[in-house]
Amino acid sequence: RGAPKSLVESPFALLGATAHDGRRRIGELAEERVRELGEEACRHARTALTHPNNRLASEVEWLPGLDPVEASRLFEAVRRDPLSIREEPVQATLAHLNLIATAIRSIDGAARPQALAALVRDLAGLLETLDARTVFQEINTDRAVSGFAPLPAPDALEPELALRRQFFGDTVRAALDALPSAMLVEAMTDIAQGTTASGERRPPRLVAGLVDRYEAEAAKTFLPAEARNIERLVDEARIVAASRQAELDPQLRALDVVVRNWNWVARPIQLVATARGRDHVDSRRIADDLRRLGIDLFHEHALLAPALRIMDLLRSEFSAIPAIAERAGRDRIAIEELARERGAQATR
């Protein structure tokens, strides 16, 4: 069958054919395009649309379920302006997915990372609703008009739909891989946050896979290195608090920066872990170290402001993990109450 094709590579697009065209019309279109495309390309396209064993792949890669006039309009619209598909109420799910995939392949993600992330969110959510029975009915409706034999059962579609799902995943991964590192982090955060409602609902399967892949890459170098930096700065802050408290503020500023950098990269992972009901172990470990530092600064060295600063850092930077942020909020209240009690006792 060859490699899965995008809309612009489809035999329907090459010949200017529709899903309602019969064998004779497809043959005529192939003859008309010989001078433009070449004899071999036209022969392959005609065979792909007329041979019983080949046609299904081309139908799945095209716009099943859409009226030919509407299919042509949407195809031209997404080629002119990839983002226009976000405003179109496309009723056929597989056709809609193929149009979004075309937009993802067409857009310059480095120039418009937020737009790319929006398209990925749309595709990932819509892919969850792709149903073989619906596509079966759409293709057989088109075949009833074009004169091709109907599919016998929805099961006949499953191998082609599996290839199509893989094509959508490959399309998204290729687009994200082309982004510079900083843009990739922003795009992944946008995708994870949007599809999980900030960690409140389970991610689409495509997004879960993307974030697992992203985590595996981040865990090779960046996250472990920054985690070691955080551990070192926490240890140094303890030493400074015990002997050179005047130097603690610069130490805490450095800690703020490294924690923010670590969480900036880790946030998509945290969002999806929360949405799956899982604990992100590395985030929990770092948060626990910071919490112990804040508590020790107050209890052992009577440093109220630095202790509250640590709790505020936990609340803001670990907001993607509610258990950590909420615990830091409770700790902050408890420390303030203890500080008031100590102040009251000191004035008696």
C-alpha atoms as one frame of an Amber mdcrd trajectory, in Angstrom:
protein
   0.000   0.000   0.000   2.969   2.297   0.377   3.589   4.736   3.214   0.580
   6.602   4.674  -0.116   9.823   2.792  -1.167  13.315   3.705  -4.096  14.998
   1.991  -1.882  16.806  -0.498  -0.234  13.502  -1.490  -3.535  11.658  -1.835
  -4.493  10.227  -5.258  -7.765  12.135  -4.872  -5.823  15.389  -4.623  -3.367
  14.504  -7.418  -6.134  13.727  -9.905  -8.646  16.276  -8.650 -11.078  13.420
  -8.051 -13.865  13.167  -5.480 -15.109  10.248  -3.419 -18.244  10.208  -5.596
 -16.387   9.740  -8.908 -16.720   6.337 -10.572 -14.114   4.338 -12.488 -14.772
   6.038 -15.835 -14.475   9.544 -14.415 -11.284   8.637 -12.533  -9.814   7.280
 -15.775 -10.709  10.507 -17.594  -9.094  12.622 -14.857  -5.940  10.498 -14.993
  -5.681  11.039 -18.757  -6.187  14.792 -18.338  -3.317  14.996 -15.806  -0.742
  12.966 -17.761   1.018  16.012 -19.171   1.126  17.681 -15.745   2.007  14.691
 -13.544   3.521  12.143 -15.893   2.151   8.830 -17.110   3.480   6.686 -14.268
   2.169   8.964 -11.505  -1.262   9.074 -13.129  -1.331   5.292 -13.546  -0.454
   4.778  -9.869  -3.096   7.293  -8.752  -5.767   5.730 -10.959  -4.933   2.235
  -9.668  -5.031   3.475  -6.068  -8.585   4.745  -6.566 -10.034   1.979  -8.737
  -8.408  -1.264  -7.583 -10.507  -2.916  -4.822  -7.457  -3.766  -2.700  -6.003
  -0.238  -2.927  -8.984   2.090  -2.737  -9.669   1.737   0.994  -6.262   3.183
   1.930  -6.914   6.211  -0.283 -10.412   6.695   1.165  -9.117   6.618   4.745
  -6.420   9.143   3.812  -8.946  11.501   2.162 -12.158  13.165   3.409 -14.791
  10.458   3.912 -18.231  11.599   4.927 -17.993  15.051   3.348 -19.937  16.235
   0.339 -17.452  16.648  -2.569 -18.076  20.393  -2.797 -17.488  20.843   0.925
 -14.452  18.550   0.810 -12.909  20.618  -1.977 -13.618  23.882  -0.151 -12.059
  22.700   3.106  -9.054  21.204   1.345  -8.291  24.464  -0.435  -8.968  26.494
   2.708  -6.502  24.525   4.846  -3.864  24.800   2.130  -4.245  28.588   2.002
  -4.517  29.124   5.757  -3.734  26.111   7.978  -5.315  27.681  11.061  -8.646
  28.210   9.319  -9.528  24.594  10.112  -9.889  25.553  13.789 -12.909  27.655
  12.864 -14.609  25.047  10.666 -17.433  22.879  12.086 -16.386  19.694  10.267
 -18.911  16.945  11.023 -16.942  13.907   9.797 -14.303  12.930  12.385 -11.741
  11.202  10.153 -11.986  13.939   7.539 -11.525  16.545  10.277  -8.452  14.717
  11.581  -6.926  14.571   8.101  -7.499  18.303   7.661  -5.901  19.114  11.042
  -2.920  16.872  10.242  -2.492  18.767   6.970  -2.515  22.031   8.913   0.116
  20.711  11.349   2.340  19.645   8.457   1.880  23.036   6.758   2.329  25.482
   9.627   5.703  26.921  10.604   5.760  25.774  14.208   8.891  27.723  15.122
   7.211  30.941  13.986   3.847  30.087  15.566   4.389  27.626  18.448   1.118
  28.510  20.188  -0.823  27.876  16.990   0.923  24.535  16.552   0.083  23.592
  20.146  -3.570  24.484  19.551  -3.721  22.248  16.477  -2.119  19.381  18.406
  -4.672  19.808  21.207  -7.498  19.722  18.669  -6.149  16.617  16.943  -5.445
  14.722  20.181  -8.928  15.347  21.548 -10.669  14.507  18.282  -8.647  11.316
  17.834 -10.255   9.956  21.014 -13.638  10.004  19.236 -12.566   8.219  16.034
 -14.938   5.286  15.553 -14.623   2.504  12.972 -18.381   2.039  12.607 -18.926
   5.686  11.747 -16.121   5.683   9.169 -17.509   2.407   7.766 -20.876   4.069
   7.176 -19.285   7.184   5.655 -17.154   5.212   3.204 -20.037   2.967   2.168
 -22.243   6.022   1.620 -19.611   7.432  -0.742 -19.231   4.059  -2.471 -22.957
   3.813  -3.060 -22.677   6.972  -5.168 -19.395   6.133  -6.925 -20.397   2.579
  -7.780 -17.698   0.715  -5.875 -18.572  -2.393  -3.863 -19.359  -1.621  -0.212
 -17.129  -2.695   2.634 -18.422  -5.919   4.203 -17.954  -4.948   7.873 -16.326
  -2.309  10.107 -13.548  -4.785  10.955 -12.181  -4.337   7.436 -11.255  -0.783
   8.406  -9.237  -1.506  11.535  -5.803  -2.091   9.904  -6.095   1.129   7.906
  -7.321   3.124  10.902  -4.404   1.800  12.972  -2.006   3.062  10.294  -3.842
   6.381  10.239  -3.532   6.799  14.012   0.176   6.113  13.689   0.396   8.689
  10.894  -1.245  11.320  13.106   1.187  10.562  15.920   4.177  10.696  13.574
   2.944  14.000  12.147   2.688  15.589  15.596   6.040  14.237  16.781   7.811
  15.506  13.667   6.317  18.982  14.112   7.316  19.151  17.779  10.798  17.758
  17.144  11.426  20.606  14.703  10.975  23.216  17.455  13.899  24.786  19.334
  14.174  23.463  22.893  12.600  26.465  24.629   9.654  26.475  22.221   9.203
  22.740  22.679   8.860  23.205  26.442   6.287  25.973  25.971   4.347  23.957
  23.391   4.308  20.814  25.534   3.130  22.810  28.557   0.359  24.373  26.473
  -0.693  20.967  25.115  -0.626  19.256  28.519  -2.419  22.082  30.296  -5.104
  22.483  27.650  -5.923  18.818  27.193  -5.979  17.987  30.912  -7.742  21.175
  32.102  -4.659  21.956  34.207  -4.401  18.394  35.493  -8.089  17.821  36.292
  -8.973  15.309  33.554  -7.125  12.401  31.986  -5.051  13.302  28.929  -5.853
  11.952  25.475  -3.755   8.907  24.629  -1.731  10.830  22.072  -0.815  13.517
  24.627   0.055  10.928  27.277   2.457   9.320  24.811   3.966  12.662  23.829
   4.606  13.599  27.461   6.090  10.177  28.262   8.493  10.673  25.372   9.248
  14.240  26.483   9.924  13.043  30.048  12.309  10.357  28.829  14.349  12.984
  26.966  14.326  15.494  29.840  15.375  12.762  32.278  18.544  12.066  30.305
  20.278  15.345  31.123  18.391  18.473  32.169  16.181  17.323  35.046  18.819
  15.285  36.909  21.394  18.058  36.544  19.016  20.732  37.836  17.856  18.448
  40.657  21.476  18.122  41.792  21.840  21.911  41.662  18.745  22.318  43.828
  20.077  19.789  46.345  23.414  21.617  46.490  21.763  25.026  46.984  19.516
  23.668  49.737  22.553  22.301  51.596  24.410  25.581  51.160  21.392  27.547
  52.423  21.403  25.484  55.624  25.089  26.250  56.180  24.641  29.956  55.479
  21.591  30.158  57.783  23.626  28.672  60.627  26.691  30.889  60.306  26.279
  33.791  57.854  22.634  34.847  57.829  23.415  38.124  56.057  24.354  36.093
  52.976  21.135  34.037  52.945  19.128  36.289  50.635  21.456  35.848  47.610
  21.472  32.110  48.321  17.668  31.967  48.270  17.534  34.044  45.078  19.783
  31.508  43.386  17.560  28.714  44.668  14.477  30.489  43.296  15.998  30.625
  39.822  17.023  26.964  39.692  13.677  25.724  41.072  11.810  27.809  38.498
  14.002  26.468  35.691  13.440  22.885  36.838   9.685  23.318  37.111   9.482
  25.121  33.771  10.696  21.967  32.061   8.912  19.551  34.400   5.468  21.191
  34.279   4.039  19.149  31.350   5.152  15.987  33.153   3.601  17.170  36.420
   0.286  18.077  34.748  -0.100  14.722  33.051   1.011  12.789  36.147  -1.604
  14.645  38.207  -4.255  14.041  35.548  -3.449  10.313  35.598  -3.706  10.225
  39.387   0.001   9.498  39.757   2.723  10.983  41.910   5.674  12.548  40.106
   8.422  11.174  42.317  11.154  13.659  41.369   8.880  16.637  41.992   7.808
  15.217  45.332  11.417  14.672  46.417  12.488  18.209  45.495   9.397  19.706
  47.147  10.063  17.726  50.325  13.662  18.986  50.459  12.518  22.577  50.025
   9.774  22.177  52.633  12.236  20.827  55.202  14.538  23.763  54.482  11.711
  26.261  55.052  10.625  24.619  58.311  14.214  24.434  59.597  14.870  28.090
  58.755  11.981  29.030  61.013  12.297  26.521  63.858  16.080  26.359  64.144
  17.087  29.894  63.175  13.918  32.002  63.755  14.056  33.219  60.152  10.389
  33.948  59.447  10.610  35.809  56.133  12.930  33.263  54.449  10.727  30.397
  55.664   7.604  32.029  54.214   9.505  32.719  51.013  10.218  28.992  50.604
   6.546  28.129  51.167   5.462  30.727  48.603   7.948  29.267  46.121   6.423
  25.819  46.617   2.892  27.156  46.184   3.657  28.990  42.957   6.093  26.644
  41.248   4.378  23.364  42.154   0.850  24.544  41.367   0.534  21.689  38.835
   0.639  19.259  41.790  -2.176  20.399  44.125  -1.074  18.190  47.024   2.304
  19.950  47.181   0.917  23.456  46.708  -1.853  22.944  49.263   0.525  21.502
  51.841   2.807  24.522  51.408  -0.183  26.797  51.967  -1.021  25.005  55.220
   2.621  25.168  56.304   2.679  28.892  55.649  -0.369  29.434  57.858   1.094
  27.273  60.611   4.430  29.131  60.559   2.695  32.515  60.716   0.570  31.372
  63.676   3.636  30.080  65.520   5.442  33.359  64.833   2.523  35.313  66.308
   2.466  33.087  69.365   6.193  33.554  69.907   5.837  37.300  69.482   3.008
  37.393  72.010   5.004  35.368  74.529   8.010  37.633  74.096   5.985  40.735
  74.979   4.557  39.303  78.190
